[in-house]
């Protein structure tokens, strides 16, 4: 997915300045597609060059000006095409799963600490996203209200429903991570109890076993 589609999503609510795009991005779309301001502003300029956005200067302060970005018809068409086009899934890169798979080389207690961190991180996400869902459903979310204010009232339930659906998916995934980490803590503790806190002492230069030396069952 390209950052530009996340920015188009923000700008479909109404025209915004670069500052307002960034603010709206980090409090909404940024929850599912992270990007720093150092990427947001240059991408807005590229989108204008590509005809997806137009802009006009508006007064700022007593003498200054700001650029107001507006989605063009080409931008809307491109956004809709992206929404309706299947995407390619990224291959998994999970450092904690990789560490867990080879923890016979490490300290089991180190794994327990990292699993605790994993649980705390995802529980914090669950709390944040459940609070967002509550704000969406009560229509007290600032970003949502900005979008609803620029939409027909008969579309409000549809708009709110899709936003809520996305956050429920985030909650479900985070809870699954918590459940796995809690199970991993229990299973790792059983392995430690059975085999002790032994850490593999085989050196990198030590020859590996041949196929004939490997036991049939561990």
Secondary structure, DSSP 8 states (H G I E B T S, - for coil): --HHHHHHHHHTSS-EEHHHHHHHHHTTGGGTS---HHHHHHHHHHHHHTTSEEEEEEEETTTEEEEEEEE-HHHHHHHHHHHHS---------HHHHHHHTGGGS-HHHHHHHHHHHHHHHHHHHHHHHHHHHHHHTT--HHHHHHHHTS-GGGHHHHHHHHHHHHHHHHHHHHHHHHHHHHHHHHHHHHHHHHTT------TTS----GGGS-S--
